[in-house]
Amino acid sequence: MIPRLAFLLFFFPLVCVAGLKWERTRLSVPAEVGQEEVVGIYQFTNTGDEPVTILRTQSSCGCTVPKLEKETYAPGESGELKAIFTVGDRTGHQRKILTVTTDNHAHPVTRLIFETSIPEVVSIKPKMVHWRRGDEPEWQEVALTTDPANRIAIPENTADEALPDHELIPSDDTPGAYTLRLRPANTTARTKAQFPIAVELPDGEQISYKVYLLVR
């Protein structure tokens, strides 16, 4: 009598569940001061006996872009996916999820975790100031704090519109601390604008940040 397992294997051959085998599904890449992009590389190999096509890659945030050299990988072929994270004015710990979808029915979806830690060159509190539409445009204050060896400055505006009224006042008591005072020209319409701040490091490198102004 044929054992039940052997009977099933005879009539229903095993399905190959192999597909893309990822070397790592979680990466942590620290960022350096002034770095504009942080790149993580996820390596993989097609360990099956059929080609595998990557149908789609998605990111949990627009700041992180997944990039592939190509979509289809033959049996035994290796490849890599790059996660390119744009730093912008972000600081602190960042955690993003990349979702990779393939045509391998046994294991169609893989989630990759990308983490980085961005040094805080300047503390900005609050990062957004706002006024109510139609009210008197009174001064709002933002506290800026950086290493005393750095220098905070207001760059010249490159947009078509002029910068709002502003004052940058260094603290008499705390080295590296400033008060930024802001006031829009008027509050007659709903607007959202960005106010530029530059931090100049001792080596001459300049890093740009923003304070957001909102009339609502």
N, C-alpha and C positions, 0 to 999 in steps of 0.2 A: 504494500500500500504506500502510495507516494505521500510523504509528509505534507501537511497543509501548506507550510511556508514554501516548500519546493514547488508545490502545485501552483501557488500564486505567482511565484517568480517565473514559472514556465509560460504561463498564459499572459502575465502582465509584467513585462520587463521593467527593471528599475529606471526611474526617470533621473537624469543627471541634474542634480541641484546646484552644481558648481556654477559660478558666474564670476563677477569681479570680486577679487579678494583684496581688501584694503590693508595696507601696511599699518596705518593708524586712522582712526576715525575721529580723533580729538587732538588738536594742536594748540599749544600755548606759545605765542611768539611775543616777547616784550618789545616795546617801542622805545626808541631813543628820543631825547629832546630835539625838537625841530624836524623830526621825521614826518614826511608828508603821507607816505603809504607804508603799510605793513603787509608783507606777503607770506602766506602759509602754503606749503606744497604737500598735497595728499597723493601718495603713490599707490598704484594698484596693479594687479595682474589678472588677466582672464585665465582662471584655472580650469575652465570647462573644455568641452570638446566641440563647442559651437561658437561662432562669432557672437559678441555682445555689443549692442548699440545703446549708447546713452541718449535717451530721448529728450531729456529735459534736466536743467539744473536751475534751482531756485534758491534765493537768499532771503533770510528773515528781515533784512534791512538793505535799503538802497546804497548804503555806504560800503557794502561788501559785494564784490562782483566775482562770480566763479568763471574761470576761463579754462577751456580744453584745447589741446592741440588738434583733436579730431573727435568724431563721434563713435566710430565702429572699431572694435579691437578683436583680432583673430585669436584663436586658442593659443595660450602660452604667451601672448603679447602683453607687454607692460605699458603703462601710461601714467600721466599725472594730471591732477586738477589743481589749478592755482586759485587761491582765495586772496583777492586784492582788496584790502581794507583802506579806505581813505580816512585819514585822521581828522582833518578839518579842525574845528575848535573843541573836539571831544577830549575829555580827560578821564583818568581813572580806569577801572576795570570794564572791559567790553566783552560781551559774549554773543556770538552770532551763530545761527544754524543754517547750514547748506543742505538742501534736499536734492539727491541725485536719483533720477528715475530711469531705469533701463528696460529693455525688452525681454529680460530674463524673468519668466513667469514665476519661477520658484522663489526668487528674491528680487522683486522689481525696485524696491525703494531702500536707499541707504541715507541716513542722516549723519552729517559731519558737523562737528562742533569746532568753532574757531574762537580762540580767546586771545586777548592782548591787554596789556596794562600800559596806559599812556601817562607819562609824568605830567604833573600839574605845574606849569611854569608860572602861571598867574592864577590867583583866586579872584573870581568875579561874582559879587553878591549884591543884588540879584542880577541874573543874566538878562532879564526882561523888565522894562519899566513901561507903565501904561498910563493913559489919560482917558477920561470919559469924553466922548464927543460933545462939543458945545461948551465944555467947562473952560475956565481960565487956564491957560497953559502954564502951570506952576513948575518950578524946578523939582526934579527928581534926582536922588543921589544913588550912586553905585560905589561900593567899596572895592578897591583893587589892592591886592597884596602880592608881592613877588620877592624874590631874593634881593637883598640890598645891592648886590653886584649888578643886577639888571637895571634897565632903564625903560620906563613906560612912556610912550609918546602917542600922539594922535596923528596918523598919516594924513596927507592931503587927500581930499575926496576926489575920486576918479569918476564918480557918477555924474549924471547931468544935473541933478539937484544939489544944492549946497547943503552942507552939514547943518544940523540944528544948532541952536545956541548951546555952547558947552564951555565948561571950565574944568581943567585938570589941576587939582590942588594937592601937592605933596604934604604928607603929615610932618608936623614939627617934632612929634614924639616918637614915631615908629618908623625906622628906616625901611624903605621898600613899600610903604603903604601910601595909598593915594585915595582921594575922593574925586570921583567924576560926577559933575553936575550936568544934567541934560534938560533941555526945554525945547519943544517944537515951536515953530513959528506961529502955528494956529492949530486948533482942534476942530475945524469946521467939517472935516470929512474923515471917514474911517481910513486909516493908513497903517501899513506895517513897514518898517524900515530897519536897516542894519547900520549900526554906528561902529566904525573901525577903531581898533586898539592895536598898537604894535608894542611888542616887548623885545628890546634889543639886548642880546646876551653879551658878555664880556669879549667874546671872540668876534663880535661884529655881526653875527647872524641875527636876523630879525624874524620873529614869529608873529603871525597875525591872528587876532581874535575879534569877536564881535559882541556887542550888546544890542539887544533887540528893543526897538521902540514901537509901541502899539497905541493907536488911537481907536477906541471902539465905542 
